[in-house]
Amino acid sequence: MERARLHREEGRNFKARVKLDGMRLNVRGCVAIICRTVVWTRA
């Protein structure tokens, strides 16, 4: 799933990808050429 998101503090848009993989939720977002992935695990 890919959605455009608004970074409210700076007024910028960026794309984020969300993937549910079993007990993990992977969220990847990029601004220009800088990307970051955050993995959330169900407790």
CHARMM-style PDB file with segment names, atoms N, HN, CA, C and O in Angstrom:
ATOM      1  N   MET     1       0.840  -1.158   0.000  1.00  0.00      PROA
ATOM      2  CA  MET     1       0.000   0.000   0.000  1.00  0.00      PROA
ATOM      3  C   MET     1       0.895   1.234   0.000  1.00  0.00      PROA
ATOM      4  O   MET     1       1.847   1.304   0.777  1.00  0.00      PROA
ATOM      5  N   GLU     2       0.610   2.185  -0.841  1.00  0.00      PROA
ATOM      6  HN  GLU     2      -0.163   2.129  -1.472  1.00  0.00      PROA
ATOM      7  CA  GLU     2       1.414   3.401  -0.898  1.00  0.00      PROA
ATOM      8  C   GLU     2       0.497   4.600  -0.809  1.00  0.00      PROA
ATOM      9  O   GLU     2      -0.518   4.675  -1.502  1.00  0.00      PROA
ATOM     10  N   ARG     3       0.857   5.530   0.041  1.00  0.00      PROA
ATOM     11  HN  ARG     3       1.682   5.470   0.604  1.00  0.00      PROA
ATOM     12  CA  ARG     3       0.040   6.724   0.243  1.00  0.00      PROA
ATOM     13  C   ARG     3       0.931   7.957   0.332  1.00  0.00      PROA
ATOM     14  O   ARG     3       2.080   7.873   0.765  1.00  0.00      PROA
ATOM     15  N   ALA     4       0.397   9.086  -0.075  1.00  0.00      PROA
ATOM     16  HN  ALA     4      -0.536   9.154  -0.427  1.00  0.00      PROA
ATOM     17  CA  ALA     4       1.109  10.350   0.124  1.00  0.00      PROA
ATOM     18  C   ALA     4       0.760  10.866   1.506  1.00  0.00      PROA
ATOM     19  O   ALA     4      -0.399  10.812   1.919  1.00  0.00      PROA
ATOM     20  N   ARG     5       1.744  11.360   2.214  1.00  0.00      PROA
ATOM     21  HN  ARG     5       2.685  11.404   1.878  1.00  0.00      PROA
ATOM     22  CA  ARG     5       1.547  11.863   3.572  1.00  0.00      PROA
ATOM     23  C   ARG     5       2.005  13.315   3.647  1.00  0.00      PROA
ATOM     24  O   ARG     5       2.847  13.749   2.862  1.00  0.00      PROA
ATOM     25  N   LEU     6       1.451  14.053   4.587  1.00  0.00      PROA
ATOM     26  HN  LEU     6       0.766  13.700   5.225  1.00  0.00      PROA
ATOM     27  CA  LEU     6       1.818  15.439   4.813  1.00  0.00      PROA
ATOM     28  C   LEU     6       2.609  15.541   6.102  1.00  0.00      PROA
ATOM     29  O   LEU     6       2.160  15.087   7.154  1.00  0.00      PROA
ATOM     30  N   HSD     7       3.781  16.134   6.018  1.00  0.00      PROA
ATOM     31  HN  HSD     7       4.146  16.503   5.163  1.00  0.00      PROA
ATOM     32  CA  HSD     7       4.598  16.393   7.200  1.00  0.00      PROA
ATOM     33  C   HSD     7       4.146  17.759   7.714  1.00  0.00      PROA
ATOM     34  O   HSD     7       4.591  18.790   7.211  1.00  0.00      PROA
ATOM     35  N   ARG     8       3.279  17.766   8.696  1.00  0.00      PROA
ATOM     36  HN  ARG     8       2.917  16.928   9.104  1.00  0.00      PROA
ATOM     37  CA  ARG     8       2.605  18.995   9.114  1.00  0.00      PROA
ATOM     38  C   ARG     8       3.540  20.078   9.635  1.00  0.00      PROA
ATOM     39  O   ARG     8       3.293  21.262   9.405  1.00  0.00      PROA
ATOM     40  N   GLU     9       4.598  19.703  10.325  1.00  0.00      PROA
ATOM     41  HN  GLU     9       4.799  18.741  10.512  1.00  0.00      PROA
ATOM     42  CA  GLU     9       5.498  20.709  10.889  1.00  0.00      PROA
ATOM     43  C   GLU     9       6.190  21.526   9.802  1.00  0.00      PROA
ATOM     44  O   GLU     9       6.427  22.721   9.982  1.00  0.00      PROA
ATOM     45  N   GLU    10       6.512  20.902   8.689  1.00  0.00      PROA
ATOM     46  HN  GLU    10       6.320  19.932   8.542  1.00  0.00      PROA
ATOM     47  CA  GLU    10       7.235  21.582   7.626  1.00  0.00      PROA
ATOM     48  C   GLU    10       6.378  21.825   6.389  1.00  0.00      PROA
ATOM     49  O   GLU    10       6.814  22.514   5.467  1.00  0.00      PROA
ATOM     50  N   GLY    11       5.173  21.274   6.352  1.00  0.00      PROA
ATOM     51  HN  GLY    11       4.819  20.714   7.101  1.00  0.00      PROA
ATOM     52  CA  GLY    11       4.291  21.473   5.216  1.00  0.00      PROA
ATOM     53  C   GLY    11       4.732  20.740   3.962  1.00  0.00      PROA
ATOM     54  O   GLY    11       4.423  21.176   2.853  1.00  0.00      PROA
ATOM     55  N   ARG    12       5.451  19.631   4.119  1.00  0.00      PROA
ATOM     56  HN  ARG    12       5.702  19.277   5.020  1.00  0.00      PROA
ATOM     57  CA  ARG    12       5.941  18.869   2.973  1.00  0.00      PROA
ATOM     58  C   ARG    12       5.150  17.579   2.799  1.00  0.00      PROA
ATOM     59  O   ARG    12       4.590  17.040   3.753  1.00  0.00      PROA
ATOM     60  N   ASN    13       5.118  17.099   1.568  1.00  0.00      PROA
ATOM     61  HN  ASN    13       5.573  17.536   0.792  1.00  0.00      PROA
ATOM     62  CA  ASN    13       4.515  15.804   1.269  1.00  0.00      PROA
ATOM     63  C   ASN    13       5.609  14.780   1.050  1.00  0.00      PROA
ATOM     64  O   ASN    13       6.685  15.113   0.552  1.00  0.00      PROA
ATOM     65  N   PHE    14       5.341  13.532   1.418  1.00  0.00      PROA
ATOM     66  HN  PHE    14       4.467  13.262   1.822  1.00  0.00      PROA
ATOM     67  CA  PHE    14       6.259  12.453   1.116  1.00  0.00      PROA
ATOM     68  C   PHE    14       5.459  11.178   0.937  1.00  0.00      PROA
ATOM     69  O   PHE    14       4.308  11.095   1.365  1.00  0.00      PROA
ATOM     70  N   LYS    15       6.059  10.195   0.311  1.00  0.00      PROA
ATOM     71  HN  LYS    15       6.994  10.262  -0.037  1.00  0.00      PROA
ATOM     72  CA  LYS    15       5.400   8.915   0.100  1.00  0.00      PROA
ATOM     73  C   LYS    15       5.814   7.943   1.183  1.00  0.00      PROA
ATOM     74  O   LYS    15       6.947   7.968   1.664  1.00  0.00      PROA
ATOM     75  N   ALA    16       4.876   7.085   1.558  1.00  0.00      PROA
ATOM     76  HN  ALA    16       3.956   7.065   1.167  1.00  0.00      PROA
ATOM     77  CA  ALA    16       5.171   6.057   2.553  1.00  0.00      PROA
ATOM     78  C   ALA    16       4.603   4.735   2.055  1.00  0.00      PROA
ATOM     79  O   ALA    16       3.540   4.686   1.436  1.00  0.00      PROA
ATOM     80  N   ARG    17       5.331   3.676   2.337  1.00  0.00      PROA
ATOM     81  HN  ARG    17       6.194   3.715   2.840  1.00  0.00      PROA
ATOM     82  CA  ARG    17       4.866   2.328   2.011  1.00  0.00      PROA
ATOM     83  C   ARG    17       4.672   1.567   3.307  1.00  0.00      PROA
ATOM     84  O   ARG    17       5.516   1.613   4.201  1.00  0.00      PROA
ATOM     85  N   VAL    18       3.559   0.869   3.401  1.00  0.00      PROA
ATOM     86  HN  VAL    18       2.873   0.831   2.674  1.00  0.00      PROA
ATOM     87  CA  VAL    18       3.224   0.109   4.600  1.00  0.00      PROA
ATOM     88  C   VAL    18       3.035  -1.344   4.196  1.00  0.00      PROA
ATOM     89  O   VAL    18       2.297  -1.644   3.258  1.00  0.00      PROA
ATOM     90  N   LYS    19       3.712  -2.253   4.914  1.00  0.00      PROA
ATOM     91  HN  LYS    19       4.312  -2.008   5.676  1.00  0.00      PROA
ATOM     92  CA  LYS    19       3.611  -3.668   4.601  1.00  0.00      PROA
ATOM     93  C   LYS    19       3.453  -4.452   5.898  1.00  0.00      PROA
ATOM     94  O   LYS    19       4.275  -4.332   6.806  1.00  0.00      PROA
ATOM     95  N   LEU    20       2.397  -5.255   5.981  1.00  0.00      PROA
ATOM     96  HN  LEU    20       1.729  -5.352   5.243  1.00  0.00      PROA
ATOM     97  CA  LEU    20       2.178  -6.120   7.131  1.00  0.00      PROA
ATOM     98  C   LEU    20       2.772  -7.482   6.814  1.00  0.00      PROA
ATOM     99  O   LEU    20       2.376  -8.133   5.847  1.00  0.00      PROA
ATOM    100  N   ASP    21       3.725  -7.907   7.634  1.00  0.00      PROA
ATOM    101  HN  ASP    21       4.047  -7.379   8.419  1.00  0.00      PROA
ATOM    102  CA  ASP    21       4.443  -9.162   7.422  1.00  0.00      PROA
ATOM    103  C   ASP    21       4.345  -9.994   8.696  1.00  0.00      PROA
ATOM    104  O   ASP    21       5.221  -9.931   9.559  1.00  0.00      PROA
ATOM    105  N   GLY    22       3.272 -10.772   8.805  1.00  0.00      PROA
ATOM    106  HN  GLY    22       2.560 -10.822   8.104  1.00  0.00      PROA
ATOM    107  CA  GLY    22       3.058 -11.576  10.010  1.00  0.00      PROA
ATOM    108  C   GLY    22       2.810 -10.684  11.206  1.00  0.00      PROA
ATOM    109  O   GLY    22       1.798  -9.986  11.265  1.00  0.00      PROA
ATOM    110  N   MET    23       3.728 -10.702  12.160  1.00  0.00      PROA
ATOM    111  HN  MET    23       4.550 -11.270  12.111  1.00  0.00      PROA
ATOM    112  CA  MET    23       3.604  -9.913  13.380  1.00  0.00      PROA
ATOM    113  C   MET    23       4.326  -8.567  13.264  1.00  0.00      PROA
ATOM    114  O   MET    23       4.393  -7.814  14.235  1.00  0.00      PROA
ATOM    115  N   ARG    24       4.865  -8.262  12.079  1.00  0.00      PROA
ATOM    116  HN  ARG    24       4.811  -8.874  11.290  1.00  0.00      PROA
ATOM    117  CA  ARG    24       5.615  -7.019  11.894  1.00  0.00      PROA
ATOM    118  C   ARG    24       4.918  -6.093  10.902  1.00  0.00      PROA
ATOM    119  O   ARG    24       4.355  -6.537   9.901  1.00  0.00      PROA
ATOM    120  N   LEU    25       4.970  -4.811  11.199  1.00  0.00      PROA
ATOM    121  HN  LEU    25       5.428  -4.450  12.012  1.00  0.00      PROA
ATOM    122  CA  LEU    25       4.461  -3.783  10.304  1.00  0.00      PROA
ATOM    123  C   LEU    25       5.662  -2.947   9.865  1.00  0.00      PROA
ATOM    124  O   LEU    25       6.302  -2.294  10.690  1.00  0.00      PROA
ATOM    125  N   ASN    26       5.965  -2.968   8.577  1.00  0.00      PROA
ATOM    126  HN  ASN    26       5.445  -3.498   7.907  1.00  0.00      PROA
ATOM    127  CA  ASN    26       7.093  -2.215   8.025  1.00  0.00      PROA
ATOM    128  C   ASN    26       6.559  -0.928   7.405  1.00  0.00      PROA
ATOM    129  O   ASN    26       5.674  -0.964   6.551  1.00  0.00      PROA
ATOM    130  N   VAL    27       7.098   0.197   7.834  1.00  0.00      PROA
ATOM    131  HN  VAL    27       7.818   0.226   8.528  1.00  0.00      PROA
ATOM    132  CA  VAL    27       6.717   1.500   7.298  1.00  0.00      PROA
ATOM    133  C   VAL    27       7.975   2.135   6.724  1.00  0.00      PROA
ATOM    134  O   VAL    27       8.952   2.341   7.443  1.00  0.00      PROA
ATOM    135  N   ARG    28       7.954   2.448   5.425  1.00  0.00      PROA
ATOM    136  HN  ARG    28       7.160   2.280   4.840  1.00  0.00      PROA
ATOM    137  CA  ARG    28       9.111   3.046   4.762  1.00  0.00      PROA
ATOM    138  C   ARG    28       8.683   4.368   4.148  1.00  0.00      PROA
ATOM    139  O   ARG    28       7.708   4.429   3.400  1.00  0.00      PROA
ATOM    140  N   GLY    29       9.411   5.417   4.465  1.00  0.00      PROA
ATOM    141  HN  GLY    29      10.204   5.367   5.073  1.00  0.00      PROA
ATOM    142  CA  GLY    29       9.111   6.736   3.934  1.00  0.00      PROA
ATOM    143  C   GLY    29      10.358   7.371   3.358  1.00  0.00      PROA
ATOM    144  O   GLY    29      11.460   7.162   3.864  1.00  0.00      PROA
ATOM    145  N   CYS    30      10.187   8.148   2.299  1.00  0.00      PROA
ATOM    146  HN  CYS    30       9.291   8.318   1.888  1.00  0.00      PROA
ATOM    147  CA  CYS    30      11.321   8.809   1.645  1.00  0.00      PROA
ATOM    148  C   CYS    30      11.014  10.286   1.435  1.00  0.00      PROA
ATOM    149  O   CYS    30       9.885  10.671   1.133  1.00  0.00      PROA
ATOM    150  N   VAL    31      12.046  11.097   1.603  1.00  0.00      PROA
ATOM    151  HN  VAL    31      12.964  10.785   1.849  1.00  0.00      PROA
ATOM    152  CA  VAL    31      11.997  12.512   1.267  1.00  0.00      PROA
ATOM    153  C   VAL    31      13.207  12.747   0.373  1.00  0.00      PROA
ATOM    154  O   VAL    31      14.348  12.584   0.805  1.00  0.00      PROA
ATOM    155  N   ALA    32      12.956  13.124  -0.855  1.00  0.00      PROA
ATOM    156  HN  ALA    32      12.029  13.256  -1.205  1.00  0.00      PROA
ATOM    157  CA  ALA    32      14.010  13.285  -1.867  1.00  0.00      PROA
ATOM    158  C   ALA    32      14.751  11.950  -2.007  1.00  0.00      PROA
ATOM    159  O   ALA    32      14.149  10.962  -2.425  1.00  0.00      PROA
ATOM    160  N   ILE    33      16.033  11.901  -1.669  1.00  0.00      PROA
ATOM    161  HN  ILE    33      16.522  12.704  -1.329  1.00  0.00      PROA
ATOM    162  CA  ILE    33      16.798  10.653  -1.798  1.00  0.00      PROA
ATOM    163  C   ILE    33      17.057   9.985  -0.450  1.00  0.00      PROA
ATOM    164  O   ILE    33      17.746   8.967  -0.386  1.00  0.00      PROA
ATOM    165  N   ILE    34      16.514  10.547   0.620  1.00  0.00      PROA
ATOM    166  HN  ILE    34      15.955  11.374   0.568  1.00  0.00      PROA
ATOM    167  CA  ILE    34      16.725   9.999   1.965  1.00  0.00      PROA
ATOM    168  C   ILE    34      15.507   9.175   2.364  1.00  0.00      PROA
ATOM    169  O   ILE    34      14.384   9.678   2.391  1.00  0.00      PROA
ATOM    170  N   CYS    35      15.747   7.895   2.676  1.00  0.00      PROA
ATOM    171  HN  CYS    35      16.659   7.486   2.655  1.00  0.00      PROA
ATOM    172  CA  CYS    35      14.662   6.989   3.052  1.00  0.00      PROA
ATOM    173  C   CYS    35      14.913   6.424   4.443  1.00  0.00      PROA
ATOM    174  O   CYS    35      16.052   6.312   4.895  1.00  0.00      PROA
ATOM    175  N   ARG    36      13.814   6.069   5.111  1.00  0.00      PROA
ATOM    176  HN  ARG    36      12.888   6.160   4.744  1.00  0.00      PROA
ATOM    177  CA  ARG    36      13.907   5.471   6.436  1.00  0.00      PROA
ATOM    178  C   ARG    36      12.819   4.417   6.563  1.00  0.00      PROA
ATOM    179  O   ARG    36      11.688   4.610   6.116  1.00  0.00      PROA
ATOM    180  N   THR    37      13.183   3.297   7.182  1.00  0.00      PROA
ATOM    181  HN  THR    37      14.102   3.140   7.545  1.00  0.00      PROA
ATOM    182  CA  THR    37      12.227   2.222   7.447  1.00  0.00      PROA
ATOM    183  C   THR    37      12.107   2.036   8.946  1.00  0.00      PROA
ATOM    184  O   THR    37      13.108   1.973   9.659  1.00  0.00      PROA
ATOM    185  N   VAL    38      10.859   1.948   9.422  1.00  0.00      PROA
ATOM    186  HN  VAL    38      10.046   2.000   8.843  1.00  0.00      PROA
ATOM    187  CA  VAL    38      10.590   1.673  10.829  1.00  0.00      PROA
ATOM    188  C   VAL    38       9.791   0.387  10.878  1.00  0.00      PROA
ATOM    189  O   VAL    38       8.826   0.220  10.132  1.00  0.00      PROA
ATOM    190  N   VAL    39      10.192  -0.529  11.761  1.00  0.00      PROA
ATOM    191  HN  VAL    39      10.976  -0.393  12.367  1.00  0.00      PROA
ATOM    192  CA  VAL    39       9.502  -1.810  11.912  1.00  0.00      PROA
ATOM    193  C   VAL    39       8.829  -1.842  13.275  1.00  0.00      PROA
ATOM    194  O   VAL    39       9.475  -1.672  14.309  1.00  0.00      PROA
ATOM    195  N   TRP    40       7.511  -2.064  13.257  1.00  0.00      PROA
ATOM    196  HN  TRP    40       6.986  -2.202  12.417  1.00  0.00      PROA
ATOM    197  CA  TRP    40       6.730  -2.182  14.482  1.00  0.00      PROA
ATOM    198  C   TRP    40       6.403  -3.648  14.678  1.00  0.00      PROA
ATOM    199  O   TRP    40       6.016  -4.325  13.726  1.00  0.00      PROA
ATOM    200  N   THR    41       6.554  -4.157  15.906  1.00  0.00      PROA
ATOM    201  HN  THR    41       6.869  -3.607  16.680  1.00  0.00      PROA
ATOM    202  CA  THR    41       6.259  -5.546  16.219  1.00  0.00      PROA
ATOM    203  C   THR    41       5.111  -5.619  17.212  1.00  0.00      PROA
ATOM    204  O   THR    41       5.086  -4.885  18.200  1.00  0.00      PROA
ATOM    205  N   ARG    42       4.160  -6.509  16.945  1.00  0.00      PROA
ATOM    206  HN  ARG    42       4.181  -7.105  16.143  1.00  0.00      PROA
ATOM    207  CA  ARG    42       3.038  -6.707  17.860  1.00  0.00      PROA
ATOM    208  C   ARG    42       3.502  -7.335  19.151  1.00  0.00      PROA
ATOM    209  O   ARG    42       4.332  -8.244  19.160  1.00  0.00      PROA
ATOM    210  N   ALA    43       2.960  -6.840  20.230  1.00  0.00      PROA
ATOM    211  HN  ALA    43       2.286  -6.101  20.222  1.00  0.00      PROA
ATOM    212  CA  ALA    43       3.328  -7.373  21.549  1.00  0.00      PROA
ATOM    213  C   ALA    43       2.500  -8.601  21.878  1.00  0.00      PROA
ATOM    214  OT1 ALA    43       2.666  -9.190  22.946  1.00  0.00      PROA
TER     215      ALA     43
END
